[in-house]
Every structure is written in structure tokens, then in C-alpha cells.
Amino acid sequence: MQPDCMKCRHYQVTWDKNFPRGCRLFQIKSKQSPATVVKQNTGSHCQEFQERKAAKKDQGLNDDKLWE
């Protein structure tokens, strides 16, 4: 099963409108998912997938603990 690049810590969105998806680890920029490019070039799924840590949501001024 091909990994979901958008959940990988190496995934990046590039400034290049022609190649908007990228992988920092493999230094890939493409129109397709970087995992697809890896599969096409190596014949196997990406072995370097690392789950991205979820960002903590800041509640800001809505946090009840601030108003006790």
C-alpha cells in the first residue's frame, strides 16, 4: 500500500505552480504525489515514510482555565 505523503514529515508544498508537491528527503518536486514518483522510479513503495506529528491546537482566549 502506498503511503499518504500528506501525512509524512518529509512532504512539502512548493512555490512552483508547475510542480506543487515535494519531498524534502528525496528532493523531489512534481505534479504527482512524491510516493508515486518513487514507485515509478524504483518499482517499490516509499520506505522512508515517517508519520508527521499533529500540531497542537491553541484554544487561545477560549480556554476556560484563563478565566477562573
mmCIF file of the N, C-alpha and C atoms, coordinates in Angstrom:
data_MODEL
# 
_entry.id   MODEL 
# 
loop_
_atom_site.group_PDB 
_atom_site.id 
_atom_site.type_symbol 
_atom_site.label_atom_id 
_atom_site.label_alt_id 
_atom_site.label_comp_id 
_atom_site.label_asym_id 
_atom_site.label_entity_id 
_atom_site.label_seq_id 
_atom_site.pdbx_PDB_ins_code 
_atom_site.Cartn_x 
_atom_site.Cartn_y 
_atom_site.Cartn_z 
_atom_site.occupancy 
_atom_site.B_iso_or_equiv 
_atom_site.pdbx_formal_charge 
_atom_site.auth_seq_id 
_atom_site.auth_comp_id 
_atom_site.auth_asym_id 
_atom_site.auth_atom_id 
_atom_site.pdbx_PDB_model_num 
ATOM 1   N N  . MET A 1 1  ? 0.831   -1.181 0.000   1.00 0.00 ? 1  MET A N  1 
ATOM 2   C CA . MET A 1 1  ? 0.000   0.000  0.000   1.00 0.00 ? 1  MET A CA 1 
ATOM 3   C C  . MET A 1 1  ? 0.878   1.248  0.000   1.00 0.00 ? 1  MET A C  1 
ATOM 4   N N  . GLN A 1 2  ? 0.572   2.168  -0.862  1.00 0.00 ? 2  GLN A N  1 
ATOM 5   C CA . GLN A 1 2  ? 1.349   3.396  -0.999  1.00 0.00 ? 2  GLN A CA 1 
ATOM 6   C C  . GLN A 1 2  ? 1.066   4.340  0.171   1.00 0.00 ? 2  GLN A C  1 
ATOM 7   N N  . PRO A 1 3  ? 2.107   4.910  0.784   1.00 0.00 ? 3  PRO A N  1 
ATOM 8   C CA . PRO A 1 3  ? 1.887   5.825  1.901   1.00 0.00 ? 3  PRO A CA 1 
ATOM 9   C C  . PRO A 1 3  ? 1.244   7.132  1.451   1.00 0.00 ? 3  PRO A C  1 
ATOM 10  N N  . ASP A 1 4  ? 0.553   7.789  2.379   1.00 0.00 ? 4  ASP A N  1 
ATOM 11  C CA . ASP A 1 4  ? -0.067  9.087  2.117   1.00 0.00 ? 4  ASP A CA 1 
ATOM 12  C C  . ASP A 1 4  ? 0.963   10.166 2.409   1.00 0.00 ? 4  ASP A C  1 
ATOM 13  N N  . CYS A 1 5  ? 1.514   10.764 1.363   1.00 0.00 ? 5  CYS A N  1 
ATOM 14  C CA . CYS A 1 5  ? 2.586   11.744 1.518   1.00 0.00 ? 5  CYS A CA 1 
ATOM 15  C C  . CYS A 1 5  ? 2.183   12.939 2.379   1.00 0.00 ? 5  CYS A C  1 
ATOM 16  N N  . MET A 1 6  ? 0.921   13.315 2.320   1.00 0.00 ? 6  MET A N  1 
ATOM 17  C CA . MET A 1 6  ? 0.491   14.487 3.084   1.00 0.00 ? 6  MET A CA 1 
ATOM 18  C C  . MET A 1 6  ? 0.549   14.249 4.594   1.00 0.00 ? 6  MET A C  1 
ATOM 19  N N  . LYS A 1 7  ? 0.691   12.998 5.004   1.00 0.00 ? 7  LYS A N  1 
ATOM 20  C CA . LYS A 1 7  ? 0.821   12.676 6.421   1.00 0.00 ? 7  LYS A CA 1 
ATOM 21  C C  . LYS A 1 7  ? 2.269   12.410 6.813   1.00 0.00 ? 7  LYS A C  1 
ATOM 22  N N  . CYS A 1 8  ? 3.191   12.581 5.868   1.00 0.00 ? 8  CYS A N  1 
ATOM 23  C CA . CYS A 1 8  ? 4.612   12.306 6.096   1.00 0.00 ? 8  CYS A CA 1 
ATOM 24  C C  . CYS A 1 8  ? 5.350   13.582 6.505   1.00 0.00 ? 8  CYS A C  1 
ATOM 25  N N  . ARG A 1 9  ? 6.312   13.439 7.384   1.00 0.00 ? 9  ARG A N  1 
ATOM 26  C CA . ARG A 1 9  ? 7.061   14.607 7.843   1.00 0.00 ? 9  ARG A CA 1 
ATOM 27  C C  . ARG A 1 9  ? 7.982   15.187 6.762   1.00 0.00 ? 9  ARG A C  1 
ATOM 28  N N  . HIS A 1 10 ? 8.246   14.441 5.702   1.00 0.00 ? 10 HIS A N  1 
ATOM 29  C CA . HIS A 1 10 ? 9.126   14.917 4.635   1.00 0.00 ? 10 HIS A CA 1 
ATOM 30  C C  . HIS A 1 10 ? 8.366   15.651 3.525   1.00 0.00 ? 10 HIS A C  1 
ATOM 31  N N  . TYR A 1 11 ? 7.032   15.577 3.546   1.00 0.00 ? 11 TYR A N  1 
ATOM 32  C CA . TYR A 1 11 ? 6.214   16.198 2.498   1.00 0.00 ? 11 TYR A CA 1 
ATOM 33  C C  . TYR A 1 11 ? 6.295   17.722 2.603   1.00 0.00 ? 11 TYR A C  1 
ATOM 34  N N  . GLN A 1 12 ? 6.291   18.371 1.456   1.00 0.00 ? 12 GLN A N  1 
ATOM 35  C CA . GLN A 1 12 ? 6.261   19.834 1.436   1.00 0.00 ? 12 GLN A CA 1 
ATOM 36  C C  . GLN A 1 12 ? 5.444   20.318 0.251   1.00 0.00 ? 12 GLN A C  1 
ATOM 37  N N  . VAL A 1 13 ? 4.852   21.486 0.426   1.00 0.00 ? 13 VAL A N  1 
ATOM 38  C CA . VAL A 1 13 ? 4.182   22.171 -0.669  1.00 0.00 ? 13 VAL A CA 1 
ATOM 39  C C  . VAL A 1 13 ? 5.195   23.166 -1.197  1.00 0.00 ? 13 VAL A C  1 
ATOM 40  N N  . THR A 1 14 ? 5.426   23.146 -2.502  1.00 0.00 ? 14 THR A N  1 
ATOM 41  C CA . THR A 1 14 ? 6.445   24.023 -3.088  1.00 0.00 ? 14 THR A CA 1 
ATOM 42  C C  . THR A 1 14 ? 5.803   25.300 -3.630  1.00 0.00 ? 14 THR A C  1 
ATOM 43  N N  . TRP A 1 15 ? 6.630   26.266 -3.940  1.00 0.00 ? 15 TRP A N  1 
ATOM 44  C CA . TRP A 1 15 ? 6.175   27.524 -4.529  1.00 0.00 ? 15 TRP A CA 1 
ATOM 45  C C  . TRP A 1 15 ? 6.024   27.401 -6.040  1.00 0.00 ? 15 TRP A C  1 
ATOM 46  N N  . ASP A 1 16 ? 6.517   26.344 -6.612  1.00 0.00 ? 16 ASP A N  1 
ATOM 47  C CA . ASP A 1 16 ? 6.486   26.149 -8.055  1.00 0.00 ? 16 ASP A CA 1 
ATOM 48  C C  . ASP A 1 16 ? 5.099   25.669 -8.484  1.00 0.00 ? 16 ASP A C  1 
ATOM 49  N N  . LYS A 1 17 ? 4.351   26.520 -9.194  1.00 0.00 ? 17 LYS A N  1 
ATOM 50  C CA . LYS A 1 17 ? 2.983   26.159 -9.571  1.00 0.00 ? 17 LYS A CA 1 
ATOM 51  C C  . LYS A 1 17 ? 2.941   24.976 -10.535 1.00 0.00 ? 17 LYS A C  1 
ATOM 52  N N  . ASN A 1 18 ? 4.011   24.721 -11.256 1.00 0.00 ? 18 ASN A N  1 
ATOM 53  C CA . ASN A 1 18 ? 4.067   23.580 -12.163 1.00 0.00 ? 18 ASN A CA 1 
ATOM 54  C C  . ASN A 1 18 ? 4.381   22.269 -11.442 1.00 0.00 ? 18 ASN A C  1 
ATOM 55  N N  . PHE A 1 19 ? 5.030   22.365 -10.292 1.00 0.00 ? 19 PHE A N  1 
ATOM 56  C CA . PHE A 1 19 ? 5.408   21.191 -9.502  1.00 0.00 ? 19 PHE A CA 1 
ATOM 57  C C  . PHE A 1 19 ? 5.094   21.472 -8.028  1.00 0.00 ? 19 PHE A C  1 
ATOM 58  N N  . PRO A 1 20 ? 3.809   21.422 -7.656  1.00 0.00 ? 20 PRO A N  1 
ATOM 59  C CA . PRO A 1 20 ? 3.407   21.881 -6.324  1.00 0.00 ? 20 PRO A CA 1 
ATOM 60  C C  . PRO A 1 20 ? 3.689   20.929 -5.164  1.00 0.00 ? 20 PRO A C  1 
ATOM 61  N N  . ARG A 1 21 ? 3.975   19.674 -5.423  1.00 0.00 ? 21 ARG A N  1 
ATOM 62  C CA . ARG A 1 21 ? 4.194   18.701 -4.350  1.00 0.00 ? 21 ARG A CA 1 
ATOM 63  C C  . ARG A 1 21 ? 5.662   18.310 -4.284  1.00 0.00 ? 21 ARG A C  1 
ATOM 64  N N  . GLY A 1 22 ? 6.161   18.120 -3.071  1.00 0.00 ? 22 GLY A N  1 
ATOM 65  C CA . GLY A 1 22 ? 7.566   17.799 -2.945  1.00 0.00 ? 22 GLY A CA 1 
ATOM 66  C C  . GLY A 1 22 ? 7.887   16.903 -1.771  1.00 0.00 ? 22 GLY A C  1 
ATOM 67  N N  . CYS A 1 23 ? 9.098   16.365 -1.798  1.00 0.00 ? 23 CYS A N  1 
ATOM 68  C CA . CYS A 1 23 ? 9.627   15.537 -0.719  1.00 0.00 ? 23 CYS A CA 1 
ATOM 69  C C  . CYS A 1 23 ? 11.006  16.094 -0.367  1.00 0.00 ? 23 CYS A C  1 
ATOM 70  N N  . ARG A 1 24 ? 11.164  16.524 0.872   1.00 0.00 ? 24 ARG A N  1 
ATOM 71  C CA . ARG A 1 24 ? 12.452  17.079 1.302   1.00 0.00 ? 24 ARG A CA 1 
ATOM 72  C C  . ARG A 1 24 ? 13.547  16.014 1.308   1.00 0.00 ? 24 ARG A C  1 
ATOM 73  N N  . LEU A 1 25 ? 13.196  14.803 1.712   1.00 0.00 ? 25 LEU A N  1 
ATOM 74  C CA . LEU A 1 25 ? 14.183  13.732 1.836   1.00 0.00 ? 25 LEU A CA 1 
ATOM 75  C C  . LEU A 1 25 ? 14.778  13.353 0.486   1.00 0.00 ? 25 LEU A C  1 
ATOM 76  N N  . PHE A 1 26 ? 13.915  13.121 -0.505  1.00 0.00 ? 26 PHE A N  1 
ATOM 77  C CA . PHE A 1 26 ? 14.387  12.705 -1.825  1.00 0.00 ? 26 PHE A CA 1 
ATOM 78  C C  . PHE A 1 26 ? 14.619  13.883 -2.769  1.00 0.00 ? 26 PHE A C  1 
ATOM 79  N N  . GLN A 1 27 ? 14.343  15.082 -2.304  1.00 0.00 ? 27 GLN A N  1 
ATOM 80  C CA . GLN A 1 27 ? 14.495  16.295 -3.112  1.00 0.00 ? 27 GLN A CA 1 
ATOM 81  C C  . GLN A 1 27 ? 13.724  16.179 -4.424  1.00 0.00 ? 27 GLN A C  1 
ATOM 82  N N  . ILE A 1 28 ? 12.443  15.810 -4.288  1.00 0.00 ? 28 ILE A N  1 
ATOM 83  C CA . ILE A 1 28 ? 11.552  15.638 -5.429  1.00 0.00 ? 28 ILE A CA 1 
ATOM 84  C C  . ILE A 1 28 ? 10.555  16.791 -5.457  1.00 0.00 ? 28 ILE A C  1 
ATOM 85  N N  . LYS A 1 29 ? 10.294  17.317 -6.647  1.00 0.00 ? 29 LYS A N  1 
ATOM 86  C CA . LYS A 1 29 ? 9.192   18.239 -6.884  1.00 0.00 ? 29 LYS A CA 1 
ATOM 87  C C  . LYS A 1 29 ? 8.439   17.687 -8.085  1.00 0.00 ? 29 LYS A C  1 
ATOM 88  N N  . SER A 1 30 ? 7.105   17.557 -7.964  1.00 0.00 ? 30 SER A N  1 
ATOM 89  C CA . SER A 1 30 ? 6.340   17.001 -9.074  1.00 0.00 ? 30 SER A CA 1 
ATOM 90  C C  . SER A 1 30 ? 4.886   17.433 -9.013  1.00 0.00 ? 30 SER A C  1 
ATOM 91  N N  . LYS A 1 31 ? 4.161   17.118 -10.081 1.00 0.00 ? 31 LYS A N  1 
ATOM 92  C CA . LYS A 1 31 ? 2.722   17.343 -10.107 1.00 0.00 ? 31 LYS A CA 1 
ATOM 93  C C  . LYS A 1 31 ? 2.006   16.236 -9.356  1.00 0.00 ? 31 LYS A C  1 
ATOM 94  N N  . GLN A 1 32 ? 2.626   15.074 -9.318  1.00 0.00 ? 32 GLN A N  1 
ATOM 95  C CA . GLN A 1 32 ? 2.057   13.896 -8.661  1.00 0.00 ? 32 GLN A CA 1 
ATOM 96  C C  . GLN A 1 32 ? 2.532   13.831 -7.213  1.00 0.00 ? 32 GLN A C  1 
ATOM 97  N N  . SER A 1 33 ? 1.950   12.899 -6.483  1.00 0.00 ? 33 SER A N  1 
ATOM 98  C CA . SER A 1 33 ? 2.416   12.627 -5.131  1.00 0.00 ? 33 SER A CA 1 
ATOM 99  C C  . SER A 1 33 ? 3.861   12.143 -5.204  1.00 0.00 ? 33 SER A C  1 
ATOM 100 N N  . PRO A 1 34 ? 4.742   12.596 -4.310  1.00 0.00 ? 34 PRO A N  1 
ATOM 101 C CA . PRO A 1 34 ? 6.118   12.107 -4.322  1.00 0.00 ? 34 PRO A CA 1 
ATOM 102 C C  . PRO A 1 34 ? 6.218   10.587 -4.208  1.00 0.00 ? 34 PRO A C  1 
ATOM 103 N N  . ALA A 1 35 ? 5.299   9.958  -3.480  1.00 0.00 ? 35 ALA A N  1 
ATOM 104 C CA . ALA A 1 35 ? 5.313   8.491  -3.360  1.00 0.00 ? 35 ALA A CA 1 
ATOM 105 C C  . ALA A 1 35 ? 5.085   7.829  -4.713  1.00 0.00 ? 35 ALA A C  1 
ATOM 106 N N  . THR A 1 36 ? 4.283   8.451  -5.561  1.00 0.00 ? 36 THR A N  1 
ATOM 107 C CA . THR A 1 36 ? 4.043   7.925  -6.905  1.00 0.00 ? 36 THR A CA 1 
ATOM 108 C C  . THR A 1 36 ? 5.319   7.999  -7.732  1.00 0.00 ? 36 THR A C  1 
ATOM 109 N N  . VAL A 1 37 ? 6.046   9.094  -7.609  1.00 0.00 ? 37 VAL A N  1 
ATOM 110 C CA . VAL A 1 37 ? 7.305   9.259  -8.341  1.00 0.00 ? 37 VAL A CA 1 
ATOM 111 C C  . VAL A 1 37 ? 8.324   8.219  -7.871  1.00 0.00 ? 37 VAL A C  1 
ATOM 112 N N  . VAL A 1 38 ? 8.393   7.994  -6.561  1.00 0.00 ? 38 VAL A N  1 
ATOM 113 C CA . VAL A 1 38 ? 9.312   6.990  -6.014  1.00 0.00 ? 38 VAL A CA 1 
ATOM 114 C C  . VAL A 1 38 ? 8.952   5.610  -6.551  1.00 0.00 ? 38 VAL A C  1 
ATOM 115 N N  . LYS A 1 39 ? 7.656   5.280  -6.560  1.00 0.00 ? 39 LYS A N  1 
ATOM 116 C CA . LYS A 1 39 ? 7.189   3.977  -7.056  1.00 0.00 ? 39 LYS A CA 1 
ATOM 117 C C  . LYS A 1 39 ? 7.544   3.793  -8.533  1.00 0.00 ? 39 LYS A C  1 
ATOM 118 N N  . GLN A 1 40 ? 7.355   4.838  -9.336  1.00 0.00 ? 40 GLN A N  1 
ATOM 119 C CA . GLN A 1 40 ? 7.657   4.752  -10.767 1.00 0.00 ? 40 GLN A CA 1 
ATOM 120 C C  . GLN A 1 40 ? 9.144   4.555  -11.029 1.00 0.00 ? 40 GLN A C  1 
ATOM 121 N N  . ASN A 1 41 ? 9.986   5.185  -10.219 1.00 0.00 ? 41 ASN A N  1 
ATOM 122 C CA . ASN A 1 41 ? 11.427  5.133  -10.455 1.00 0.00 ? 41 ASN A CA 1 
ATOM 123 C C  . ASN A 1 41 ? 12.141  3.956  -9.807  1.00 0.00 ? 41 ASN A C  1 
ATOM 124 N N  . THR A 1 42 ? 11.601  3.449  -8.706  1.00 0.00 ? 42 THR A N  1 
ATOM 125 C CA . THR A 1 42 ? 12.279  2.355  -8.013  1.00 0.00 ? 42 THR A CA 1 
ATOM 126 C C  . THR A 1 42 ? 11.550  1.026  -8.134  1.00 0.00 ? 42 THR A C  1 
ATOM 127 N N  . GLY A 1 43 ? 10.251  1.081  -8.432  1.00 0.00 ? 43 GLY A N  1 
ATOM 128 C CA . GLY A 1 43 ? 9.474   -0.148 -8.529  1.00 0.00 ? 43 GLY A CA 1 
ATOM 129 C C  . GLY A 1 43 ? 8.921   -0.627 -7.199  1.00 0.00 ? 43 GLY A C  1 
ATOM 130 N N  . SER A 1 44 ? 9.231   0.099  -6.122  1.00 0.00 ? 44 SER A N  1 
ATOM 131 C CA . SER A 1 44 ? 8.693   -0.284 -4.810  1.00 0.00 ? 44 SER A CA 1 
ATOM 132 C C  . SER A 1 44 ? 8.161   0.963  -4.100  1.00 0.00 ? 44 SER A C  1 
ATOM 133 N N  . HIS A 1 45 ? 7.342   0.725  -3.094  1.00 0.00 ? 45 HIS A N  1 
ATOM 134 C CA . HIS A 1 45 ? 6.765   1.832  -2.345  1.00 0.00 ? 45 HIS A CA 1 
ATOM 135 C C  . HIS A 1 45 ? 7.839   2.547  -1.531  1.00 0.00 ? 45 HIS A C  1 
ATOM 136 N N  . CYS A 1 46 ? 7.554   3.793  -1.192  1.00 0.00 ? 46 CYS A N  1 
ATOM 137 C CA . CYS A 1 46 ? 8.480   4.597  -0.391  1.00 0.00 ? 46 CYS A CA 1 
ATOM 138 C C  . CYS A 1 46 ? 8.727   3.930  0.955   1.00 0.00 ? 46 CYS A C  1 
ATOM 139 N N  . GLN A 1 47 ? 9.990   3.713  1.288   1.00 0.00 ? 47 GLN A N  1 
ATOM 140 C CA . GLN A 1 47 ? 10.367  3.072  2.543   1.00 0.00 ? 47 GLN A CA 1 
ATOM 141 C C  . GLN A 1 47 ? 10.732  4.081  3.622   1.00 0.00 ? 47 GLN A C  1 
ATOM 142 N N  . GLU A 1 48 ? 10.674  5.369  3.288   1.00 0.00 ? 48 GLU A N  1 
ATOM 143 C CA . GLU A 1 48 ? 11.114  6.407  4.217   1.00 0.00 ? 48 GLU A CA 1 
ATOM 144 C C  . GLU A 1 48 ? 9.974   7.177  4.861   1.00 0.00 ? 48 GLU A C  1 
ATOM 145 N N  . PHE A 1 49 ? 8.734   6.680  4.722   1.00 0.00 ? 49 PHE A N  1 
ATOM 146 C CA . PHE A 1 49 ? 7.579   7.361  5.301   1.00 0.00 ? 49 PHE A CA 1 
ATOM 147 C C  . PHE A 1 49 ? 7.718   7.447  6.811   1.00 0.00 ? 49 PHE A C  1 
ATOM 148 N N  . GLN A 1 50 ? 7.538   8.665  7.343   1.00 0.00 ? 50 GLN A N  1 
ATOM 149 C CA . GLN A 1 50 ? 7.532   8.884  8.793   1.00 0.00 ? 50 GLN A CA 1 
ATOM 150 C C  . GLN A 1 50 ? 6.329   9.751  9.113   1.00 0.00 ? 50 GLN A C  1 
ATOM 151 N N  . GLU A 1 51 ? 5.464   9.251  9.990   1.00 0.00 ? 51 GLU A N  1 
ATOM 152 C CA . GLU A 1 51 ? 4.236   9.957  10.338  1.00 0.00 ? 51 GLU A CA 1 
ATOM 153 C C  . GLU A 1 51 ? 4.553   11.335 10.901  1.00 0.00 ? 51 GLU A C  1 
ATOM 154 N N  . ARG A 1 52 ? 3.846   12.324 10.398  1.00 0.00 ? 52 ARG A N  1 
ATOM 155 C CA . ARG A 1 52 ? 4.001   13.697 10.865  1.00 0.00 ? 52 ARG A CA 1 
ATOM 156 C C  . ARG A 1 52 ? 3.289   13.828 12.205  1.00 0.00 ? 52 ARG A C  1 
ATOM 157 N N  . LYS A 1 53 ? 3.905   14.524 13.139  1.00 0.00 ? 53 LYS A N  1 
ATOM 158 C CA . LYS A 1 53 ? 3.259   14.767 14.426  1.00 0.00 ? 53 LYS A CA 1 
ATOM 159 C C  . LYS A 1 53 ? 2.183   15.828 14.232  1.00 0.00 ? 53 LYS A C  1 
ATOM 160 N N  . ALA A 1 54 ? 1.026   15.570 14.810  1.00 0.00 ? 54 ALA A N  1 
ATOM 161 C CA . ALA A 1 54 ? -0.080  16.519 14.690  1.00 0.00 ? 54 ALA A CA 1 
ATOM 162 C C  . ALA A 1 54 ? 0.226   17.780 15.493  1.00 0.00 ? 54 ALA A C  1 
ATOM 163 N N  . ALA A 1 55 ? -0.113  18.902 14.919  1.00 0.00 ? 55 ALA A N  1 
ATOM 164 C CA . ALA A 1 55 ? 0.086   20.176 15.600  1.00 0.00 ? 55 ALA A CA 1 
ATOM 165 C C  . ALA A 1 55 ? -0.938  20.315 16.721  1.00 0.00 ? 55 ALA A C  1 
ATOM 166 N N  . LYS A 1 56 ? -0.521  20.891 17.832  1.00 0.00 ? 56 LYS A N  1 
ATOM 167 C CA . LYS A 1 56 ? -1.440  21.126 18.940  1.00 0.00 ? 56 LYS A CA 1 
ATOM 168 C C  . LYS A 1 56 ? -2.311  22.330 18.599  1.00 0.00 ? 56 LYS A C  1 
ATOM 169 N N  . LYS A 1 57 ? -3.590  22.187 18.868  1.00 0.00 ? 57 LYS A N  1 
ATOM 170 C CA . LYS A 1 57 ? -4.495  23.297 18.601  1.00 0.00 ? 57 LYS A CA 1 
ATOM 171 C C  . LYS A 1 57 ? -4.489  24.230 19.796  1.00 0.00 ? 57 LYS A C  1 
ATOM 172 N N  . ASP A 1 58 ? -4.233  25.490 19.543  1.00 0.00 ? 58 ASP A N  1 
ATOM 173 C CA . ASP A 1 58 ? -4.220  26.504 20.578  1.00 0.00 ? 58 ASP A CA 1 
ATOM 174 C C  . ASP A 1 58 ? -5.636  27.043 20.742  1.00 0.00 ? 58 ASP A C  1 
ATOM 175 N N  . GLN A 1 59 ? -6.154  26.951 21.959  1.00 0.00 ? 59 GLN A N  1 
ATOM 176 C CA . GLN A 1 59 ? -7.507  27.432 22.190  1.00 0.00 ? 59 GLN A CA 1 
ATOM 177 C C  . GLN A 1 59 ? -7.542  28.943 22.389  1.00 0.00 ? 59 GLN A C  1 
ATOM 178 N N  . GLY A 1 60 ? -6.396  29.542 22.623  1.00 0.00 ? 60 GLY A N  1 
ATOM 179 C CA . GLY A 1 60 ? -6.343  30.990 22.769  1.00 0.00 ? 60 GLY A CA 1 
ATOM 180 C C  . GLY A 1 60 ? -7.188  31.483 23.929  1.00 0.00 ? 60 GLY A C  1 
ATOM 181 N N  . LEU A 1 61 ? -7.925  32.541 23.729  1.00 0.00 ? 61 LEU A N  1 
ATOM 182 C CA . LEU A 1 61 ? -8.716  33.149 24.787  1.00 0.00 ? 61 LEU A CA 1 
ATOM 183 C C  . LEU A 1 61 ? -9.972  32.368 25.121  1.00 0.00 ? 61 LEU A C  1 
ATOM 184 N N  . ASN A 1 62 ? -10.286 31.312 24.373  1.00 0.00 ? 62 ASN A N  1 
ATOM 185 C CA . ASN A 1 62 ? -11.458 30.494 24.663  1.00 0.00 ? 62 ASN A CA 1 
ATOM 186 C C  . ASN A 1 62 ? -11.196 29.441 25.728  1.00 0.00 ? 62 ASN A C  1 
ATOM 187 N N  . ASP A 1 63 ? -9.985  29.366 26.229  1.00 0.00 ? 63 ASP A N  1 
ATOM 188 C CA . ASP A 1 63 ? -9.640  28.386 27.246  1.00 0.00 ? 63 ASP A CA 1 
ATOM 189 C C  . ASP A 1 63 ? -10.226 28.817 28.592  1.00 0.00 ? 63 ASP A C  1 
ATOM 190 N N  . ASP A 1 64 ? -11.124 28.000 29.169  1.00 0.00 ? 64 ASP A N  1 
ATOM 191 C CA . ASP A 1 64 ? -11.788 28.325 30.436  1.00 0.00 ? 64 ASP A CA 1 
ATOM 192 C C  . ASP A 1 64 ? -10.803 28.504 31.581  1.00 0.00 ? 64 ASP A C  1 
ATOM 193 N N  . LYS A 1 65 ? -9.660  27.838 31.510  1.00 0.00 ? 65 LYS A N  1 
ATOM 194 C CA . LYS A 1 65 ? -8.687  27.941 32.592  1.00 0.00 ? 65 LYS A CA 1 
ATOM 195 C C  . LYS A 1 65 ? -8.134  29.367 32.735  1.00 0.00 ? 65 LYS A C  1 
ATOM 196 N N  . LEU A 1 66 ? -8.197  30.148 31.705  1.00 0.00 ? 66 LEU A N  1 
ATOM 197 C CA . LEU A 1 66 ? -7.726  31.523 31.752  1.00 0.00 ? 66 LEU A CA 1 
ATOM 198 C C  . LEU A 1 66 ? -8.665  32.431 32.544  1.00 0.00 ? 66 LEU A C  1 
ATOM 199 N N  . TRP A 1 67 ? -9.907  32.030 32.646  1.00 0.00 ? 67 TRP A N  1 
ATOM 200 C CA . TRP A 1 67 ? -10.922 32.920 33.229  1.00 0.00 ? 67 TRP A CA 1 
ATOM 201 C C  . TRP A 1 67 ? -11.375 32.485 34.605  1.00 0.00 ? 67 TRP A C  1 
ATOM 202 N N  . GLU A 1 68 ? -10.644 31.601 35.273  1.00 0.00 ? 68 GLU A N  1 
ATOM 203 C CA . GLU A 1 68 ? -11.016 31.163 36.623  1.00 0.00 ? 68 GLU A CA 1 
ATOM 204 C C  . GLU A 1 68 ? -10.551 32.135 37.654  1.00 0.00 ? 68 GLU A C  1 
# 
